[in-house]
Amino acid sequence: MRRKSPQRSARPGIWSIRGPMSRRQYWGFALVGLLLPLLGWWLLSHMGTDDSVFMPSPLDVFRRLIQWYQEDDLLADMWISIYRVTAGFLLSALIALPLGLLIGTFRPVQAMLEPLTDFIRYMPAVAFIPLVMLWIGIDESSKIAIIWIGTFFQMVLMMAEDVRRVPLAQIEAAQTMGATRSEIIQRVIFQSAKPALLDTLRVTMGWAWTYLVVAELVAANSGLGYSILKAQRFLQTDKIFVGIILIGLIGLVMDQLFRFAHRKAFPWLYLRK
Amino acid sequence: MTTKIEIKQVGKVFGEGKQAVEALKDINLTIADNEFVTFVGASGCGKSTLLRIIGGLEYHTAGEVLASGEPVYGPGADRAMVFQHYSLYPWLKVMENIKFSRQLKHGREELTSSEVEKASGRADALLALMGLQAAANAYPNQLSGGMQQRVAIARALMGRPEILLMDEPFGALDAQTREVMHDLILHVHKLEKATIVFVTHDVEEAIYLGQRVVLMAPRPGRIDTIYDVPLPAQRDQDMKHSPEFLALKKEILARIRDTSGMRTDQSMLEQLNMEQA
């Protein structure tokens, strides 16, 4: 007599197209994705020559991290970099937000500012360094200015797009309930665009970090970007690794903070029916 | 019977110069106070455009529109609009959506405490009328499409508009939900004494709801025929099977086919059949 085979699950496998995945499986794969490059790096650094200038091992980099922390005041470098990025970013956001709202709401403002912004954003931020030094000087504000130049113009355009994506029916419904123009901007357009605007802030925060090294090209004597540049001069490859990885980690933490804020501020987006 | 809406020689041209398209031409129509009028017609006949012109959301390029005797220059709280979808505020709970107009300057003008009380009484009454009590504290995206449209209707009624404009409000709902909504909106019409102008592509819906059905034709958008619906004021679902209902439905459908230019498709099919035979 043939025995029945155990009931096969109707749940499609994880490799089916856009298939389902449990949280445990997700984190399992995420861990593999993170550890594999680490393993590859370790293998690569131990193959062939033991030349730690060409390719420092993870252990070399870790040792350098500890040394930087104990002897060269790593925390001070981190804080000054976080300060510069955050200041440049906040300055961008503060100006981009009202401008984005106006561009996305009023056609004349759009016509006046959007082509101009589109033009400027293709100019390389690095190329502004001599001008920034000439106009602003070489103190903190010049580094903040570079980060501002790198993020502001992109941010304005993205925010204007966020505002334009507010469904017309939401605006028109308010109009037929007697809302004035300023009421519509405050109570409908801004409220409706808020989640997208916060997402734009999150994405542009990441870009702000990519301009850090450029910003600290300007007569800096501290900071993660500056340390990377200095390490390059002395061929301290391990220190370059530390700097790059730290910038990546700080960016990751900030990204997660933004995601957390998004979930807290806009609970209706995370509800199930 | 007093006149509520007067449309005189209204025309609408979209675009300029060579790209100009005549969407509406020589529209004349008078709608009485507390009337329920429905608009049907082939796509491109301009029925939605005309509704939006009455609402002041679109401007006419010829003629004149009067609402309660006043010329229409833009939207106003006297002409509330219910849209097909995406008009609710997803960041506000159901009750907050319904009370939205109370937060506007317009709604705050008469702010005595008894009137505030009356207003929240009205919000509660609308919530009950629409069968939404259980959903008062839900967010719109937690509701089904039919429930969302109930919220949209309650919100539009909150400010006691004299005219309620409805732009295919049930177009995205399934057939069963739509039937329920039909009886609900007829009930609302009886209670609220508002003049309702209702645009739809569903002929059955137009006949069941309307006291008059206005059939529009495209290229250029114009009024083709106005039908008086030969049904008692108090409608019920069984009337959809009455001979009068079915005859009118057949007549309107035929007329839409005649005016839509869809005849070519029919002859194409016949030709195709002949080729295959």
Chai-1 contact restraints between the chains, C-beta under 6 A:
chainA,res_idxA,chainB,res_idxB,connection_type,confidence,min_distance_angstrom,max_distance_angstrom,comment,restraint_id
A,P167,B,Y86,contact,1.0,0.0,6.0,A-B,restraint_1
A,A169,B,F83,contact,1.0,0.0,6.0,A-B,restraint_2
A,A169,B,Y86,contact,1.0,0.0,6.0,A-B,restraint_3
A,A169,B,S87,contact,1.0,0.0,6.0,A-B,restraint_4
A,Q170,B,S87,contact,1.0,0.0,6.0,A-B,restraint_5
A,E172,B,L57,contact,1.0,0.0,6.0,A-B,restraint_6
A,A173,B,S87,contact,1.0,0.0,6.0,A-B,restraint_7
A,Q175,B,P75,contact,1.0,0.0,6.0,A-B,restraint_8
A,T176,B,G55,contact,1.0,0.0,6.0,A-B,restraint_9
A,T176,B,P75,contact,1.0,0.0,6.0,A-B,restraint_10
A,T176,B,A80,contact,1.0,0.0,6.0,A-B,restraint_11
A,T176,B,M81,contact,1.0,0.0,6.0,A-B,restraint_12
A,M177,B,A77,contact,1.0,0.0,6.0,A-B,restraint_13
A,M177,B,S101,contact,1.0,0.0,6.0,A-B,restraint_14
A,M177,B,G159,contact,1.0,0.0,6.0,A-B,restraint_15
A,G178,B,A77,contact,1.0,0.0,6.0,A-B,restraint_16
A,G178,B,L104,contact,1.0,0.0,6.0,A-B,restraint_17
A,G178,B,H106,contact,1.0,0.0,6.0,A-B,restraint_18
A,A179,B,L104,contact,1.0,0.0,6.0,A-B,restraint_19
A,E183,B,L104,contact,1.0,0.0,6.0,A-B,restraint_20
A,Q191,B,W91,contact,1.0,0.0,6.0,A-B,restraint_21
A,W268,B,P90,contact,1.0,0.0,6.0,A-B,restraint_22
A,W268,B,W91,contact,1.0,0.0,6.0,A-B,restraint_23
A,W268,B,Y139,contact,1.0,0.0,6.0,A-B,restraint_24
A,L271,B,Y139,contact,1.0,0.0,6.0,A-B,restraint_25
A,L271,B,Q142,contact,1.0,0.0,6.0,A-B,restraint_26
A,K273,B,Q142,contact,1.0,0.0,6.0,A-B,restraint_27
